[in-house]
Structures are given as structure tokens and as C-alpha cells.
Amino acid sequence: MNQLLLGSNTLTAGIDIKSEQGKTDGQMLLFGTELPTIYDISRDNFAAFIDSHWKIARASLFASFRHDYSNEFKSINTWKLGADYNWSPNIRGYINVGTAFKQPSLYALSNNLIGNMDLEPEEAFNTDLGLEWFVNSSSLSASIFSYEYENLIDFDGQTFALVNRSNIRSAGVEVIVEHELTTQLSMSGHVTYVHTKTQEGALLTGRPEWQAGLTMNYQHNKNLSTSISTTYISDTTATSLHTGTFSVEQLSAYSPFHAALFWQLSDKHLLDLYLTNVFDEQYQTAVGVPGEPQTWGVKYQYVF
């Protein structure tokens, strides 16, 4: 990678080479039948990219272009354009537009049970627009976004295989807030709403519309602090074959609480105590897959 400085502007160019290999040799028990899980696959990926950053008064501009080539798929070009503007020392606005792609994993291509060697790379057109506000010890950011997908990889319960979905659109809004209530007590939280739809009417699973999180931190002294946090995941549609036939089920919303204590015993010794799922909430992250149970633990770190 090489970088060229032009005053306050930069131009960066480089190449990215990656070699992947996946191999497994085993068996899976399904409905009383042993199925082989054997595959051996590899691929090489090459990419060349160029990025540029420009500053003009209160504005910053960004542009990038990337060319990816794989020995398994066609060449793909992606790009991104972005700009941000400082309205004042406390307010910044930004907008980004671009494209992206993601290759199917080696597992998705080759797994004997749900793999599909005909899968195409996922492609997306992305847009996001946001505003950030900073004052003293508080910050607030809000953004709206839209993603349009082609060849989105999804599990199809009818065929019990991974497939490509087309004409998928996901749009939503996200709000993030951080605030220092006192010199010792601080909080941070976020709320995200995402609505996903497909023109083909395909059933998309595992995509909750609402997600949120809240964390409270209390600094008792310079060496001891505690934290309480919770996450919220709304109702989610899921599919299952656990009865031997295809079924669609609705997973209930859940919001487990977690607590932690962080103690710096000395410059070199750190001790963490944590308790997950404090109230032992019963929930499922997938059909028949329970969420994390109430668990406590201790973590010790020594810094050399």
C-alpha cells in the first residue's frame, strides 16, 4: 500500500491478496441418520483499490474504487462516495453512497447438508445520511439508511438449502446517545429500526425489526468500576424442520440483563467479575436453541 500526501489531502492505493482453504471430514446425525460432512475447497482472491480524501473548508470528501477478482467468480467493481460537513464545532452532518459485495463462505458453498455450489456473491447498493451533535460530555447521533441487495444469501426451509434472494430492500433509522450524568456515572444507548422486504415475497428469517441496548457505568474510584447493561431484540420470524416437516415459527422478544465489576489491582494486575443473564430469562435465539443461561465468571489479566 502506498500513500501520497497533497497538503491536507491524501491519495492511497494498494493491492490485497488472500488465499482461503476449507476442509472437513466428519458426520452429522440428523433424524437418526448419519450424514457425511466432507469437503475440501480453496480459492484465491485478488483486489486492487484506490482511496482519496479531500478537505475543503468545513467539508471533507471521500471517494474510493476497488476491483476484486476471484478464481471462482466474475470480477466485481465496487465504489463509495462520501461527504461530511461541520456546521459548527458541535454539529456534523454526513452522507455516504456506495456499492459492496460479499462472497459466499466456503461453508455455504460446500456443506453437504445445506451448501449450494451455485451461490453467487451478494451485492448491495448502500445509502446513509446522518447528523452528529456533541456538547460537553454528551453526544447524540441519528442516521437513516437504505440497502438494496441482489443475490442475498438466505436459508430456504422448503429446499433445506442456502439460496440467493433478489430484489431485497432494507431501510431504517438508528439513534445513538452517550451522556455523562455525573463525574462518576455515565450511560450509553442505541435504538435501531430496520424494515426488510422482498418483491418476490420470499420469507426472510432471523431479521428482527427492533434492536436496542443500554449500558450504565459507575466509576467508584480510579481502580474500581461497575457496569449494568441490557439488550433488546424484538420478535423474529424463524423456520424449523425439528418435527420432520417445514414450519414457520415466531421467536419472542427478549432483553437479558448483564452485570460486571472491573478492578485494577495494580498496574499489572486486572480482575473482572461478570454475571450474564442476571434474571435467568428464558429465550431462544433460533428454533430450539436457547439463549445464554445465567452464568458467572472471573477473568484475570496480567500485563507484562
C-alpha positions as CSV (number, residue, x, y, z in Angstrom):
1,M,0.0,0.0,0.0
2,N,1.3,3.5,-0.9
3,Q,0.0,6.8,0.4
4,L,0.6,10.2,-1.3
5,L,0.1,13.4,0.8
6,L,-1.1,16.5,-1.0
7,G,-1.2,19.2,1.7
8,S,-4.2,18.2,3.8
9,N,-5.4,15.7,1.2
10,T,-4.4,12.1,0.8
11,L,-4.4,9.5,-2.0
12,T,-4.0,5.9,-1.1
13,A,-3.6,2.9,-3.5
14,G,-2.8,-0.7,-2.8
15,I,-3.4,-4.4,-3.5
16,D,-5.0,-7.1,-1.4
17,I,-4.2,-10.8,-1.9
18,K,-6.0,-13.5,0.1
19,S,-5.9,-17.3,-0.1
20,E,-8.6,-19.4,1.6
21,Q,-9.0,-23.1,2.3
22,G,-11.7,-25.0,4.0
23,K,-11.6,-28.7,4.8
24,T,-13.8,-31.0,7.0
25,D,-14.1,-34.8,7.4
26,G,-16.9,-35.9,9.7
27,Q,-20.5,-36.9,10.2
28,M,-23.7,-35.3,11.3
29,L,-26.6,-37.1,13.0
30,L,-30.0,-35.9,11.6
31,F,-33.3,-37.6,12.4
32,G,-31.4,-40.7,13.4
33,T,-29.4,-40.9,10.1
34,E,-25.7,-40.2,9.9
35,L,-24.8,-37.9,7.0
36,P,-21.2,-37.2,5.9
37,T,-19.9,-33.7,6.2
38,I,-16.9,-33.9,3.9
39,Y,-15.5,-31.1,1.7
40,D,-12.1,-29.7,0.7
41,I,-12.2,-26.4,-1.1
42,S,-9.9,-23.5,-1.7
43,R,-9.9,-20.2,-3.5
44,D,-7.7,-17.2,-4.2
45,N,-8.8,-13.6,-4.2
46,F,-7.0,-10.6,-5.6
47,A,-8.0,-6.9,-5.2
48,A,-6.7,-3.5,-6.2
49,F,-8.0,-0.3,-4.7
50,I,-7.6,3.4,-4.6
51,D,-8.9,5.9,-2.0
52,S,-8.9,9.7,-1.8
53,H,-9.6,12.1,0.9
54,W,-10.0,15.8,0.3
55,K,-10.7,18.7,2.7
56,I,-12.4,21.9,1.5
57,A,-13.0,24.5,4.2
58,R,-15.5,22.8,6.6
59,A,-16.2,19.9,4.3
60,S,-14.4,16.6,3.8
61,L,-14.9,14.5,0.7
62,F,-14.1,10.8,0.2
63,A,-14.0,8.6,-2.9
64,S,-12.9,5.0,-3.4
65,F,-12.8,2.4,-6.1
66,R,-12.0,-1.3,-5.7
67,H,-11.6,-4.2,-8.2
68,D,-11.9,-7.7,-6.9
69,Y,-11.1,-10.9,-8.8
70,S,-11.6,-14.5,-7.6
71,N,-10.8,-17.7,-9.4
72,E,-14.4,-18.8,-8.6
73,F,-16.5,-15.8,-9.5
74,K,-16.6,-13.0,-12.0
75,S,-14.7,-9.8,-11.4
76,I,-16.6,-7.2,-9.4
77,N,-16.1,-3.5,-9.2
78,T,-17.3,-1.5,-6.1
79,W,-17.1,2.2,-5.2
80,K,-18.0,4.6,-2.5
81,L,-18.6,8.4,-2.3
82,G,-18.9,10.3,0.9
83,A,-19.0,13.8,2.3
84,D,-19.3,15.4,5.7
85,Y,-19.8,19.0,6.8
86,N,-19.1,20.7,10.1
87,W,-22.0,23.1,10.6
88,S,-20.4,24.2,13.9
89,P,-17.8,22.9,16.4
90,N,-20.7,20.8,17.9
91,I,-22.6,19.6,14.8
92,R,-21.5,17.4,11.9
93,G,-23.6,16.1,9.0
94,Y,-22.6,13.3,6.6
95,I,-23.8,11.3,3.6
96,N,-22.4,8.2,2.1
97,V,-23.4,6.3,-1.1
98,G,-21.7,3.2,-2.5
99,T,-21.7,-0.4,-3.5
100,A,-20.4,-3.5,-1.8
101,F,-20.2,-7.3,-2.3
102,K,-19.6,-10.4,-0.2
103,Q,-18.5,-13.8,-1.4
104,P,-20.3,-16.9,-0.2
105,S,-18.4,-18.6,2.6
106,L,-16.6,-21.8,1.9
107,Y,-19.1,-23.5,4.3
108,A,-22.1,-22.1,2.4
109,L,-20.7,-23.4,-0.9
110,S,-19.6,-26.9,0.3
111,N,-21.6,-28.1,3.3
112,N,-23.1,-31.4,2.4
113,L,-26.4,-30.6,4.1
114,I,-27.3,-27.0,3.2
115,G,-24.4,-25.9,1.0
116,N,-25.0,-24.7,-2.6
117,M,-22.2,-24.6,-5.1
118,D,-24.3,-22.4,-7.4
119,L,-24.4,-19.5,-4.9
120,E,-23.4,-16.1,-6.3
121,P,-21.7,-13.3,-4.4
122,E,-24.0,-10.9,-2.5
123,E,-24.1,-7.4,-4.0
124,A,-25.5,-4.2,-2.4
125,F,-26.2,-0.6,-3.0
126,N,-25.9,1.4,0.2
127,T,-27.0,4.9,1.2
128,D,-26.8,6.5,4.7
129,L,-27.4,10.1,5.9
130,G,-26.7,11.2,9.4
131,L,-26.2,14.1,11.9
132,E,-24.0,14.1,15.0
133,W,-24.2,16.5,17.9
134,F,-21.5,17.0,20.6
135,V,-21.7,19.2,23.7
136,N,-19.6,18.9,26.8
137,S,-19.8,15.3,28.0
138,S,-22.8,14.3,25.8
139,S,-23.2,13.2,22.2
140,L,-26.2,12.3,20.0
141,S,-26.2,10.8,16.5
142,A,-29.1,9.9,14.3
143,S,-29.0,8.3,10.8
144,I,-31.2,6.9,8.2
145,F,-30.0,4.2,5.8
146,S,-31.1,2.1,2.9
147,Y,-29.6,-1.1,1.5
148,E,-30.7,-2.8,-1.8
149,Y,-29.4,-6.3,-2.2
150,E,-29.0,-8.7,-5.1
151,N,-28.2,-12.3,-4.6
152,L,-28.7,-12.0,-0.8
153,I,-27.7,-15.4,0.7
154,D,-30.6,-16.8,2.8
155,F,-31.7,-20.2,4.2
156,D,-34.7,-21.7,2.3
157,G,-36.6,-24.1,4.6
158,Q,-38.6,-25.6,1.8
159,T,-35.5,-26.9,0.0
160,F,-33.4,-27.0,3.2
161,A,-30.5,-25.2,1.4
162,L,-28.9,-21.8,1.1
163,V,-30.2,-19.8,-1.9
164,N,-29.7,-16.4,-3.4
165,R,-32.6,-13.9,-2.9
166,S,-33.0,-10.9,-5.3
167,N,-34.8,-7.6,-5.1
168,I,-34.3,-7.2,-1.3
169,R,-34.5,-3.8,0.3
170,S,-33.7,-2.9,3.9
171,A,-34.2,0.6,5.3
172,G,-34.3,2.0,8.7
173,V,-33.1,4.5,11.3
174,E,-30.6,4.4,14.1
175,V,-30.1,6.7,17.1
176,I,-27.1,6.5,19.5
177,V,-26.7,8.6,22.6
178,E,-23.9,8.9,25.2
179,H,-24.2,11.0,28.3
180,E,-22.1,11.6,31.5
181,L,-24.7,12.0,34.2
182,T,-22.1,12.8,36.9
183,T,-18.4,12.7,37.1
184,Q,-18.8,9.0,38.2
185,L,-22.0,7.8,36.4
186,S,-22.3,7.6,32.6
187,M,-24.7,5.9,30.2
188,S,-24.8,4.9,26.5
189,G,-27.7,3.6,24.5
190,H,-28.8,2.9,21.0
191,V,-32.0,2.1,19.1
192,T,-32.2,0.6,15.6
193,Y,-35.3,0.0,13.5
194,V,-34.9,-1.9,10.2
195,H,-37.6,-2.9,7.8
196,T,-36.7,-5.5,5.2
197,K,-38.9,-6.6,2.3
198,T,-38.6,-8.5,-1.0
199,Q,-40.5,-8.0,-4.2
200,E,-40.6,-11.8,-4.7
201,G,-42.5,-12.3,-1.4
202,A,-39.8,-14.7,-0.1
203,L,-39.8,-15.4,3.6
204,L,-36.8,-13.7,5.3
205,T,-35.9,-15.1,8.7
206,G,-33.7,-14.1,11.6
207,R,-34.1,-10.3,11.0
208,P,-35.7,-8.5,13.9
209,E,-37.2,-5.1,13.2
210,W,-36.1,-3.5,16.5
211,Q,-32.8,-3.8,18.4
212,A,-31.7,-1.7,21.3
213,G,-29.2,-1.6,24.1
214,L,-28.5,0.4,27.2
215,T,-25.3,0.4,29.4
216,M,-24.8,2.2,32.7
217,N,-21.2,2.6,34.1
218,Y,-20.3,3.7,37.6
219,Q,-16.7,4.6,38.4
220,H,-16.3,4.1,42.2
221,N,-12.7,5.2,42.2
222,K,-9.8,5.2,39.8
223,N,-9.3,1.4,40.2
224,L,-12.9,0.1,40.6
225,S,-15.9,0.4,38.3
226,T,-19.2,-1.5,37.7
227,S,-21.4,-1.9,34.7
228,I,-25.0,-2.9,34.1
229,S,-26.3,-3.5,30.6
230,T,-29.2,-4.9,28.7
231,T,-30.0,-5.6,25.1
232,Y,-33.4,-5.9,23.4
233,I,-34.2,-8.0,20.4
234,S,-37.8,-7.8,19.0
235,D,-39.9,-10.7,17.8
236,T,-38.2,-12.6,15.0
237,T,-39.6,-15.0,12.3
238,A,-37.8,-18.3,12.2
239,T,-38.1,-21.6,10.3
240,S,-37.6,-25.1,11.6
241,L,-37.6,-28.8,10.5
242,H,-37.3,-30.2,14.0
243,T,-40.6,-32.1,13.6
244,G,-39.5,-33.5,10.2
245,T,-41.7,-31.1,8.3
246,F,-41.1,-27.5,7.4
247,S,-42.7,-24.9,9.8
248,V,-42.6,-21.2,10.4
249,E,-42.4,-20.0,14.0
250,Q,-42.2,-16.7,15.8
251,L,-39.5,-16.3,18.4
252,S,-40.5,-14.0,21.2
253,A,-38.7,-10.8,22.0
254,Y,-36.0,-10.9,24.8
255,S,-33.9,-8.5,26.8
256,P,-31.4,-10.1,29.2
257,F,-29.5,-8.0,31.7
258,H,-25.8,-8.3,32.5
259,A,-23.6,-7.0,35.2
260,A,-19.8,-6.7,35.6
261,L,-17.2,-5.4,38.0
262,F,-13.8,-4.2,36.8
263,W,-11.0,-4.0,39.4
264,Q,-7.5,-2.8,38.6
265,L,-5.5,-4.4,41.4
266,S,-2.3,-2.7,40.3
267,D,-0.6,-1.5,37.1
268,K,-0.1,-5.1,36.0
269,H,-3.0,-7.0,37.6
270,L,-6.6,-6.7,36.5
271,L,-9.6,-8.6,37.7
272,D,-13.1,-8.8,36.1
273,L,-16.2,-10.4,37.7
274,Y,-19.2,-10.8,35.5
275,L,-22.8,-12.2,35.7
276,T,-24.7,-12.7,32.4
277,N,-28.5,-13.0,32.1
278,V,-28.9,-11.8,35.7
279,F,-32.6,-12.7,36.0
280,D,-32.1,-16.0,34.1
281,E,-34.5,-15.0,31.3
282,Q,-35.6,-17.9,29.2
283,Y,-35.5,-17.2,25.4
284,Q,-34.5,-18.6,22.1
285,T,-32.0,-17.2,19.5
286,A,-33.2,-19.8,17.0
287,V,-35.9,-22.5,17.0
288,G,-34.9,-25.0,19.7
289,V,-31.7,-23.0,20.5
290,P,-31.9,-21.5,24.0
291,G,-30.2,-18.2,24.8
292,E,-27.3,-17.7,27.1
293,P,-28.2,-19.0,30.6
294,Q,-27.4,-17.2,33.8
295,T,-23.6,-17.5,34.1
296,W,-21.0,-16.0,36.3
297,G,-17.3,-15.9,35.8
298,V,-13.9,-14.4,36.7
299,K,-11.3,-13.0,34.4
300,Y,-7.8,-12.2,35.4
301,Q,-5.2,-10.4,33.3
302,Y,-1.5,-9.8,33.8
303,V,0.1,-7.1,31.8
304,F,3.8,-7.7,31.1
